[in-house]
Amino acid sequence: MTKIQLGLLSFGVFLVIVAFWIAAWILTIITIGILVPLILLSIGIWIVIIGGFKAASQEETSGLSIISWGLLLVVLGSSLFMVNMGLDPLFIVISVLALIGSVAIVTALRLSKR
């Protein structure tokens, strides 16, 4: 099977995501306040997908660690988005703590199966 160049693919996806959200801002579909959170959210989703590719191919880089970083970006992006929509800023801290706890639990369970 042909090996996909994930670095180049990710760079292209990053550029498309940024261009899409900037175009949405220019067309006044979104405001400038939610531009960065939506970019973080979208890139986080892509990183989770890349982590799935890495976990399935069982390469040297742990798919779980890549998925964890992607989930962190998803949580930060969605939390910032919700804060911009009027939610309490403490929600960001709560979300990140819940994510770190979840990743610790999954890692501990995964290590106990080995």
C-alpha positions, -999 to +999 in steps of 0.1 A: +000+000+000+012+035-008+023+055+022+005+089+025+026+119+031+007+131+062+028+162+067+022+176+033-015+166+035-019+183+069-003+215+056-027+215+027-057+209+050-045+236+074-043+261+045-078+251+033-093+254+068-078+289+074-088+301+039-124+288+045-129+305+078-113+338+067-136+337+036-165+332+060-154+362+080-150+383+049-185+374+038-197+384+073-210+349+079-190+348+112-175+376+133-139+382+140-144+371+177-151+335+167-127+332+138-098+319+158-119+295+179-134+280+148-099+276+132-087+258+164-117+236+164-114+226+128-076+220+130-082+199+162-107+177+143-081+172+116-054+163+141-078+137+156-083+122+122-045+121+116-042+104+150-066+077+139-045+071+108-014+068+129-031+044+154-044+023+126-010+020+109+008+014+142+037+037+134+063+048+158+044+079+169+016+069+193-018+076+178-032+082+212-008+111+219-018+127+185-054+122+192-049+138+227-034+169+212-062+171+187-088+168+214-071+195+233-074+219+204-111+208+199-118+215+236-100+249+235-116+260+203-151+250+213-146+265+248-134+298+233-164+297+209-188+292+238-172+320+258-176+343+228-212+334+228-216+344+264-207+314+285-187+318+317-149+318+310-144+293+338-158+268+314-125+267+296-107+256+327-134+230+335-132+216+299-095+213+298-094+196+332-120+171+321-101+164+290-068+158+308-086+135+333-102+116+304-069+111+286-052+100+318-079+074+324-077+061+288-039+059+290-040+041+324-065+016+310-045+011+278-013+005+297-029-020+321-039-042+291-003-046+280 
